[in-house]
């Protein structure tokens, strides 16, 4: 994808969010099972798609299907389900594939799913029930939900995006190196070189939590750099925030992969109050080369270089005040990372 594609994808998501918000105020308050909807400027042969909100506040994407089309059975995940809905629109009875988000914590991911479906329809002007089911299956893991997005967790994501933005300044393909959301041990990796990002919103202390014996494990003949930042939490508009840095990264990136990475970690909608209501100001940054003398628990510290059988979920803390920091700055680290790993 191109940079324009990334920005268009973000704009489509923002448009869907705005339309759902507009529709929500039209839901009948006294009608059980009430459903308000609005037409999208996007059609399949059976008619235009619609966005809807029901009396429980659940968001829906309605895809019209012709009476002759053979439908699949119901599809369900932890928070999203696909059913068939018959609705009267402009005095006409219309049958819809009704995709419903039943959990508020999944609205951000659901918006990404809806945007993907809309993009597919815009390309082919058609989507069958079977195709829709296939798209849903590809999103099933993301639609299962995850952890609560606390302010420290938002700050952690912001810290990773700060690093990503510097990497994108060096190379517009750098989003491919952001592998933390995929479950990789480190946040950024390119061949045998890696960057691990740690963030705190605490005003004191430089202690980090390390998850697993492989998070601070350096590849043979490779490098591992630890980027630690302290951010002060500010109210909306007082400093930089997630929506702003996401847009900047999309402007600099060669693809819209960033949005998929955000979906993979289950980030709520960028327009939600929980995300846009806080901003972050850098208070301190320190950079460390994770070499042989860095305090860490890695497989090579065990007999035969193997973690003992039965040992699982290793977590520990490292006091960075016991480790000398590098005098390199983030821009230099980012440029070097993209150059030596190319």
C-alpha positions as a Markdown table, in Angstrom:
| # | Residue | x | y | z |
|---|---|---|---|---|
| 1 | Unk | 0.0 | 0.0 | 0.0 |
| 2 | Unk | 1.0 | 3.6 | -0.4 |
| 3 | Unk | 1.1 | 6.4 | 2.2 |
| 4 | Unk | -2.2 | 7.7 | 0.7 |
| 5 | Unk | -3.7 | 4.3 | 1.3 |
| 6 | Unk | -2.8 | 4.5 | 5.0 |
| 7 | Unk | -4.3 | 7.9 | 5.4 |
| 8 | Unk | -7.4 | 6.9 | 3.5 |
| 9 | Unk | -7.8 | 3.9 | 5.7 |
| 10 | Unk | -7.6 | 6.1 | 8.8 |
| 11 | Unk | -10.0 | 8.6 | 7.3 |
| 12 | Unk | -12.5 | 5.8 | 6.5 |
| 13 | Unk | -12.3 | 4.6 | 10.1 |
| 14 | Unk | -12.9 | 8.1 | 11.4 |
| 15 | Unk | -15.8 | 8.5 | 9.1 |
| 16 | Unk | -17.5 | 5.3 | 10.3 |
| 17 | Unk | -16.9 | 6.4 | 13.9 |
| 18 | Unk | -18.6 | 9.8 | 13.2 |
| 19 | Unk | -21.5 | 8.2 | 11.5 |
| 20 | Unk | -22.1 | 5.7 | 14.3 |
| 21 | Unk | -22.0 | 8.6 | 16.8 |
| 22 | Unk | -24.6 | 10.5 | 14.7 |
| 23 | Unk | -26.9 | 7.4 | 14.4 |
| 24 | Unk | -26.7 | 6.7 | 18.2 |
| 25 | Unk | -28.7 | 9.8 | 19.1 |
| 26 | Unk | -31.5 | 8.7 | 16.9 |
| 27 | Unk | -32.2 | 5.3 | 18.6 |
| 28 | Unk | -35.7 | 5.1 | 19.9 |
| 29 | Unk | -35.5 | 5.3 | 23.7 |
| 30 | Unk | -38.8 | 3.7 | 24.4 |
| 31 | Unk | -38.9 | 0.9 | 21.8 |
| 32 | Unk | -37.5 | -2.4 | 22.9 |
| 33 | Unk | -35.2 | -3.7 | 20.2 |
| 34 | Unk | -35.2 | -0.3 | 18.6 |
| 35 | Unk | -32.6 | 0.2 | 15.8 |
| 36 | Unk | -31.6 | 3.4 | 14.1 |
| 37 | Unk | -29.6 | 3.3 | 10.9 |
| 38 | Unk | -28.1 | 5.6 | 8.2 |
| 39 | Unk | -27.2 | 4.8 | 4.6 |
| 40 | Unk | -23.6 | 4.6 | 3.5 |
| 41 | Unk | -22.5 | 5.9 | 0.1 |
| 42 | Unk | -21.5 | 2.4 | -0.7 |
| 43 | Unk | -23.6 | -0.2 | -2.6 |
| 44 | Unk | -23.8 | -3.8 | -3.4 |
| 45 | Unk | -26.3 | -5.1 | -6.1 |
| 46 | Unk | -29.0 | -5.5 | -3.4 |
| 47 | Unk | -28.7 | -1.9 | -2.3 |
| 48 | Unk | -26.6 | 0.5 | -0.1 |
| 49 | Unk | -24.9 | -0.6 | 3.1 |
| 50 | Unk | -26.1 | 0.9 | 6.4 |
| 51 | Unk | -24.6 | 1.7 | 9.8 |
| 52 | Unk | -26.9 | 1.1 | 12.7 |
| 53 | Unk | -27.0 | 1.4 | 16.5 |
| 54 | Unk | -29.5 | -0.5 | 18.7 |
| 55 | Unk | -31.1 | 0.3 | 22.0 |
| 56 | Unk | -28.3 | -1.4 | 23.9 |
| 57 | Unk | -25.8 | 0.9 | 22.2 |
| 58 | Unk | -24.4 | -1.9 | 20.1 |
| 59 | Unk | -23.0 | -0.9 | 16.7 |
| 60 | Unk | -24.1 | -2.8 | 13.5 |
| 61 | Unk | -22.9 | -2.9 | 9.9 |
| 62 | Unk | -25.8 | -3.9 | 7.6 |
| 63 | Unk | -25.0 | -5.5 | 4.2 |
| 64 | Unk | -28.1 | -6.0 | 2.0 |
| 65 | Unk | -28.5 | -9.3 | 0.2 |
| 66 | Unk | -30.9 | -10.2 | -2.5 |
| 67 | Unk | -33.8 | -12.6 | -1.8 |
| 68 | Unk | -32.2 | -15.2 | -4.0 |
| 69 | Unk | -28.8 | -15.3 | -2.4 |
| 70 | Unk | -28.1 | -18.3 | -0.3 |
| 71 | Unk | -27.0 | -17.4 | 3.2 |
| 72 | Unk | -24.5 | -19.0 | 5.6 |
| 73 | Unk | -25.4 | -19.8 | 9.2 |
| 74 | Unk | -24.8 | -17.6 | 12.2 |
| 75 | Unk | -21.2 | -16.6 | 13.0 |
| 76 | Unk | -20.1 | -15.7 | 16.5 |
| 77 | Unk | -17.0 | -14.7 | 18.5 |
| 78 | Unk | -16.6 | -13.4 | 22.0 |
| 79 | Unk | -18.0 | -10.0 | 21.1 |
| 80 | Unk | -19.1 | -10.0 | 17.5 |
| 81 | Unk | -21.8 | -11.9 | 15.8 |
| 82 | Unk | -23.2 | -12.2 | 12.3 |
| 83 | Unk | -27.0 | -12.8 | 11.8 |
| 84 | Unk | -29.7 | -12.2 | 9.2 |
| 85 | Unk | -31.9 | -9.1 | 9.8 |
| 86 | Unk | -35.1 | -8.2 | 7.9 |
| 87 | Unk | -35.7 | -4.5 | 8.1 |
| 88 | Unk | -38.2 | -2.1 | 6.4 |
| 89 | Unk | -36.3 | 0.7 | 4.6 |
| 90 | Unk | -38.2 | 3.3 | 2.6 |
| 91 | Unk | -41.3 | 1.1 | 2.7 |
| 92 | Unk | -39.4 | -1.8 | 1.2 |
| 93 | Unk | -38.6 | -5.0 | 3.0 |
| 94 | Unk | -34.8 | -5.6 | 2.9 |
| 95 | Unk | -32.8 | -8.6 | 4.0 |
| 96 | Unk | -29.4 | -7.8 | 5.6 |
| 97 | Unk | -26.4 | -9.6 | 6.8 |
| 98 | Unk | -26.2 | -8.0 | 10.2 |
| 99 | Unk | -22.7 | -7.7 | 11.8 |
| 100 | Unk | -23.1 | -6.6 | 15.4 |
| 101 | Unk | -20.5 | -5.6 | 18.0 |
| 102 | Unk | -21.7 | -6.7 | 21.4 |
| 103 | Unk | -18.9 | -5.4 | 23.6 |
| 104 | Unk | -17.9 | -1.8 | 24.1 |
| 105 | Unk | -14.2 | -2.7 | 24.6 |
| 106 | Unk | -14.1 | -4.1 | 21.0 |
| 107 | Unk | -15.5 | -1.0 | 19.2 |
| 108 | Unk | -12.1 | 0.0 | 17.9 |
| 109 | Unk | -11.3 | -3.4 | 16.5 |
| 110 | Unk | -14.9 | -3.6 | 15.1 |
| 111 | Unk | -14.4 | -0.3 | 13.3 |
| 112 | Unk | -11.3 | -1.8 | 11.7 |
| 113 | Unk | -13.2 | -4.9 | 10.6 |
| 114 | Unk | -16.0 | -2.8 | 9.2 |
| 115 | Unk | -13.5 | -0.6 | 7.3 |
| 116 | Unk | -11.9 | -3.7 | 5.8 |
| 117 | Unk | -15.4 | -5.0 | 4.7 |
| 118 | Unk | -16.2 | -1.6 | 3.2 |
| 119 | Unk | -12.9 | -1.5 | 1.3 |
| 120 | Unk | -13.5 | -5.0 | -0.1 |
| 121 | Unk | -17.0 | -4.0 | -1.2 |
| 122 | Unk | -15.7 | -0.7 | -2.7 |
| 123 | Unk | -13.3 | -2.8 | -4.8 |
| 124 | Unk | -15.6 | -5.6 | -6.0 |
| 125 | Unk | -19.1 | -4.0 | -5.5 |
| 126 | Unk | -20.2 | -7.3 | -4.0 |
| 127 | Unk | -19.6 | -9.5 | -1.0 |
| 128 | Unk | -21.2 | -12.9 | -0.4 |
| 129 | Unk | -22.1 | -14.4 | 2.9 |
| 130 | Unk | -19.2 | -16.9 | 2.5 |
| 131 | Unk | -16.8 | -14.1 | 1.8 |
| 132 | Unk | -17.9 | -12.1 | 4.8 |
| 133 | Unk | -17.6 | -15.2 | 7.0 |
| 134 | Unk | -14.0 | -15.7 | 5.7 |
| 135 | Unk | -13.1 | -12.1 | 6.6 |
| 136 | Unk | -14.6 | -12.6 | 10.0 |
| 137 | Unk | -12.5 | -15.8 | 10.5 |
| 138 | Unk | -9.4 | -13.8 | 9.7 |
| 139 | Unk | -10.3 | -11.3 | 12.5 |
| 140 | Unk | -11.5 | -13.9 | 15.0 |
| 141 | Unk | -8.5 | -13.7 | 17.3 |
| 142 | Unk | -8.6 | -9.9 | 17.3 |
| 143 | Unk | -12.4 | -10.0 | 18.1 |
| 144 | Unk | -11.8 | -12.1 | 21.3 |
| 145 | Unk | -10.9 | -9.0 | 23.4 |
| 146 | Unk | -8.0 | -8.5 | 25.7 |
| 147 | Unk | -6.6 | -6.4 | 28.5 |
| 148 | Unk | -8.1 | -3.2 | 29.8 |
| 149 | Unk | -6.5 | -0.1 | 28.3 |
| 150 | Unk | -5.2 | 1.8 | 31.4 |
| 151 | Unk | -3.3 | 5.1 | 31.1 |
| 152 | Unk | 0.1 | 3.3 | 31.7 |
| 153 | Unk | -0.7 | 0.9 | 28.9 |
| 154 | Unk | -1.7 | 3.7 | 26.6 |
| 155 | Unk | 1.6 | 5.4 | 27.5 |
| 156 | Unk | 3.5 | 2.2 | 26.7 |
| 157 | Unk | 1.9 | 2.1 | 23.2 |
| 158 | Unk | 2.7 | 5.8 | 22.8 |
| 159 | Unk | 6.3 | 5.1 | 23.7 |
| 160 | Unk | 6.5 | 2.5 | 21.0 |
| 161 | Unk | 5.0 | 4.8 | 18.4 |
| 162 | Unk | 7.5 | 7.5 | 19.3 |
| 163 | Unk | 10.3 | 5.0 | 18.4 |
| 164 | Unk | 8.4 | 3.9 | 15.3 |
| 165 | Unk | 8.1 | 7.6 | 14.1 |
| 166 | Unk | 11.8 | 8.0 | 14.3 |
| 167 | Unk | 12.4 | 4.8 | 12.4 |
| 168 | Unk | 10.0 | 6.0 | 9.7 |
| 169 | Unk | 12.0 | 9.2 | 9.4 |
| 170 | Unk | 14.9 | 6.9 | 8.5 |
| 171 | Unk | 13.0 | 4.5 | 6.3 |
| 172 | Unk | 9.3 | 4.6 | 5.2 |
| 173 | Unk | 9.1 | 0.8 | 5.4 |
| 174 | Unk | 10.0 | 0.7 | 9.1 |
| 175 | Unk | 6.5 | -0.3 | 10.2 |
| 176 | Unk | 7.4 | -3.9 | 9.1 |
| 177 | Unk | 10.0 | -3.9 | 12.0 |
| 178 | Unk | 7.3 | -3.2 | 14.6 |
| 179 | Unk | 6.7 | -6.8 | 15.6 |
| 180 | Unk | 5.7 | -6.5 | 19.3 |
| 181 | Unk | 2.0 | -6.6 | 18.5 |
| 182 | Unk | 2.4 | -10.0 | 16.8 |
| 183 | Unk | 3.7 | -11.6 | 20.0 |
| 184 | Unk | 7.4 | -11.3 | 19.3 |
| 185 | Unk | 9.8 | -11.1 | 22.3 |
| 186 | Unk | 11.0 | -7.6 | 21.4 |
| 187 | Unk | 9.1 | -4.6 | 20.1 |
| 188 | Unk | 11.1 | -4.0 | 17.0 |
| 189 | Unk | 13.2 | -6.5 | 15.0 |
| 190 | Unk | 15.1 | -6.5 | 11.7 |
| 191 | Unk | 17.1 | -9.6 | 11.1 |
| 192 | Unk | 19.4 | -10.2 | 14.1 |
| 193 | Unk | 18.9 | -6.6 | 15.5 |
| 194 | Unk | 16.2 | -5.6 | 17.9 |
| 195 | Unk | 14.9 | -2.7 | 20.0 |
| 196 | Unk | 12.9 | -3.1 | 23.2 |
| 197 | Unk | 10.9 | -0.2 | 24.4 |
| 198 | Unk | 10.0 | 0.4 | 28.1 |
| 199 | Unk | 7.9 | 3.2 | 29.4 |
| 200 | Unk | 6.8 | 4.6 | 32.7 |
| 201 | Unk | 4.4 | 7.3 | 33.9 |
| 202 | Unk | 5.7 | 7.1 | 37.5 |
| 203 | Unk | 7.5 | 10.3 | 38.6 |
| 204 | Unk | 10.2 | 8.3 | 40.4 |
| 205 | Unk | 12.3 | 5.3 | 39.9 |
| 206 | Unk | 13.8 | 3.6 | 36.8 |
| 207 | Unk | 12.8 | 0.0 | 37.3 |
| 208 | Unk | 11.5 | -2.0 | 34.4 |
| 209 | Unk | 9.5 | -5.2 | 34.3 |
| 210 | Unk | 10.8 | -7.9 | 31.9 |
| 211 | Unk | 8.5 | -10.5 | 30.6 |
| 212 | Unk | 10.0 | -13.9 | 29.7 |
| 213 | Unk | 13.6 | -15.2 | 29.4 |
| 214 | Unk | 13.7 | -14.1 | 25.7 |
| 215 | Unk | 12.7 | -10.4 | 26.0 |
| 216 | Unk | 16.3 | -9.3 | 26.8 |
| 217 | Unk | 18.0 | -12.1 | 24.8 |
| 218 | Unk | 20.3 | -10.8 | 22.1 |
| 219 | Unk | 20.6 | -12.8 | 18.9 |
| 220 | Unk | 23.9 | -14.3 | 18.0 |
| 221 | Unk | 26.0 | -11.7 | 16.1 |
| 222 | Unk | 23.2 | -9.2 | 16.6 |
| 223 | Unk | 22.3 | -6.3 | 18.8 |
| 224 | Unk | 19.7 | -5.4 | 21.3 |
| 225 | Unk | 19.0 | -1.9 | 22.5 |
| 226 | Unk | 16.7 | -0.9 | 25.4 |
| 227 | Unk | 14.9 | 2.4 | 25.0 |
| 228 | Unk | 13.5 | 3.6 | 28.3 |
| 229 | Unk | 11.3 | 6.7 | 28.6 |
| 230 | Unk | 9.4 | 8.5 | 31.3 |
| 231 | Unk | 6.2 | 10.4 | 30.3 |
| 232 | Unk | 4.2 | 12.8 | 32.3 |
| 233 | Unk | 0.4 | 12.3 | 31.7 |
| 234 | Unk | -1.3 | 15.5 | 30.6 |
| 235 | Unk | -5.0 | 16.3 | 29.8 |
| 236 | Unk | -6.3 | 16.3 | 26.3 |
| 237 | Unk | -4.6 | 19.0 | 24.2 |
| 238 | Unk | -1.8 | 19.8 | 26.6 |
| 239 | Unk | 0.8 | 17.6 | 24.9 |
| 240 | Unk | 1.1 | 14.9 | 22.1 |
| 241 | Unk | -1.4 | 12.1 | 22.0 |
| 242 | Unk | -2.1 | 8.8 | 20.3 |
| 243 | Unk | -4.4 | 10.0 | 17.5 |
| 244 | Unk | -1.8 | 12.6 | 16.5 |
| 245 | Unk | 1.2 | 10.3 | 16.5 |
| 246 | Unk | -0.7 | 7.6 | 14.6 |
| 247 | Unk | -1.6 | 10.1 | 11.9 |
| 248 | Unk | 2.0 | 11.3 | 11.6 |
| 249 | Unk | 3.3 | 7.8 | 11.4 |
| 250 | Unk | 0.7 | 7.0 | 8.6 |
| 251 | Unk | 1.9 | 10.1 | 6.7 |
| 252 | Unk | 5.5 | 8.9 | 6.8 |
| 253 | Unk | 4.8 | 5.2 | 6.3 |
| 254 | Unk | 4.9 | 3.3 | 3.0 |
| 255 | Unk | 1.8 | 1.2 | 4.0 |
| 256 | Unk | -1.3 | 1.1 | 6.3 |
| 257 | Unk | 0.3 | -1.8 | 8.2 |
| 258 | Unk | 0.3 | 0.4 | 11.3 |
| 259 | Unk | -3.5 | 0.2 | 11.5 |
| 260 | Unk | -3.4 | -3.6 | 11.4 |
| 261 | Unk | -0.9 | -3.6 | 14.2 |
| 262 | Unk | -3.2 | -1.5 | 16.3 |
| 263 | Unk | -6.0 | -3.9 | 15.6 |
| 264 | Unk | -3.8 | -6.8 | 16.7 |
| 265 | Unk | -3.4 | -5.3 | 20.2 |
| 266 | Unk | -7.0 | -4.4 | 20.5 |
| 267 | Unk | -6.7 | -0.6 | 20.8 |
| 268 | Unk | -10.0 | 1.1 | 21.3 |
| 269 | Unk | -11.1 | 3.6 | 18.7 |
| 270 | Unk | -8.8 | 6.6 | 18.3 |
| 271 | Unk | -11.8 | 8.8 | 18.7 |
| 272 | Unk | -12.9 | 7.3 | 22.0 |
| 273 | Unk | -12.6 | 9.4 | 25.1 |
| 274 | Unk | -10.3 | 6.9 | 26.8 |
| 275 | Unk | -7.7 | 7.2 | 24.0 |
| 276 | Unk | -8.0 | 10.9 | 23.0 |
| 277 | Unk | -8.6 | 12.2 | 26.5 |
| 278 | Unk | -5.0 | 11.9 | 27.6 |
| 279 | Unk | -1.7 | 13.2 | 26.2 |
| 280 | Unk | 1.9 | 12.5 | 27.0 |
| 281 | Unk | 5.0 | 14.7 | 27.6 |
| 282 | Unk | 8.5 | 13.3 | 27.6 |
| 283 | Unk | 10.2 | 13.8 | 31.0 |
| 284 | Unk | 13.3 | 11.6 | 30.6 |
| 285 | Unk | 14.8 | 9.1 | 28.2 |
| 286 | Unk | 17.7 | 6.7 | 28.6 |
| 287 | Unk | 19.1 | 4.3 | 26.1 |
| 288 | Unk | 21.0 | 1.1 | 27.0 |
| 289 | Unk | 23.0 | -1.5 | 25.0 |
| 290 | Unk | 21.9 | -4.9 | 26.3 |
| 291 | Unk | 25.3 | -6.6 | 26.3 |
| 292 | Unk | 26.9 | -9.4 | 28.2 |
| 293 | Unk | 27.1 | -7.4 | 31.5 |
| 294 | Unk | 23.5 | -6.2 | 31.4 |
| 295 | Unk | 21.4 | -7.7 | 34.3 |
| 296 | Unk | 19.0 | -10.1 | 32.8 |
| 297 | Unk | 17.6 | -13.7 | 33.0 |
| 298 | Unk | 18.2 | -15.4 | 29.6 |
| 299 | Unk | 18.4 | -19.1 | 28.6 |
| 300 | Unk | 22.3 | -18.9 | 28.5 |
| 301 | Unk | 22.3 | -18.3 | 32.2 |
| 302 | Unk | 21.0 | -21.8 | 32.8 |
| 303 | Unk | 22.8 | -25.1 | 32.7 |
| 304 | Unk | 23.4 | -26.2 | 29.1 |
| 305 | Unk | 21.8 | -22.8 | 28.0 |
| 306 | Unk | 18.3 | -24.2 | 28.3 |
| 307 | Unk | 15.5 | -23.0 | 30.6 |
| 308 | Unk | 14.7 | -25.9 | 33.0 |
| 309 | Unk | 11.7 | -28.0 | 32.1 |
| 310 | Unk | 8.6 | -26.8 | 33.9 |
| 311 | Unk | 9.7 | -23.2 | 34.4 |
| 312 | Unk | 7.1 | -20.9 | 32.8 |
| 313 | Unk | 6.0 | -17.3 | 32.8 |
| 314 | Unk | 9.3 | -15.9 | 34.0 |
| 315 | Unk | 8.9 | -12.2 | 35.0 |
| 316 | Unk | 11.4 | -10.1 | 36.9 |
| 317 | Unk | 12.4 | -6.5 | 37.5 |
| 318 | Unk | 15.6 | -4.7 | 36.6 |
| 319 | Unk | 16.8 | -1.5 | 38.3 |
| 320 | Unk | 18.3 | 0.6 | 35.5 |
| 321 | Unk | 20.1 | 2.8 | 38.0 |
| 322 | Unk | 22.6 | -0.1 | 38.3 |
| 323 | Unk | 23.4 | 0.1 | 34.6 |
| 324 | Unk | 25.4 | 2.7 | 32.7 |
| 325 | Unk | 23.3 | 4.4 | 30.0 |
| 326 | Unk | 24.5 | 5.1 | 26.4 |
| 327 | Unk | 25.1 | 8.6 | 25.3 |
| 328 | Unk | 23.4 | 8.0 | 22.0 |
| 329 | Unk | 20.1 | 9.8 | 21.1 |
| 330 | Unk | 17.0 | 8.2 | 19.7 |
| 331 | Unk | 17.4 | 9.6 | 16.2 |
| 332 | Unk | 20.9 | 8.1 | 15.9 |
| 333 | Unk | 19.7 | 4.8 | 17.3 |
| 334 | Unk | 16.8 | 4.7 | 14.8 |
| 335 | Unk | 19.0 | 5.6 | 11.8 |
| 336 | Unk | 21.6 | 3.1 | 12.8 |
| 337 | Unk | 19.0 | 0.3 | 13.3 |
| 338 | Unk | 17.5 | 0.8 | 9.9 |
| 339 | Unk | 21.0 | 1.1 | 8.2 |
| 340 | Unk | 22.8 | -1.9 | 9.8 |
| 341 | Unk | 19.8 | -4.1 | 9.5 |
| 342 | Unk | 19.2 | -3.4 | 5.8 |
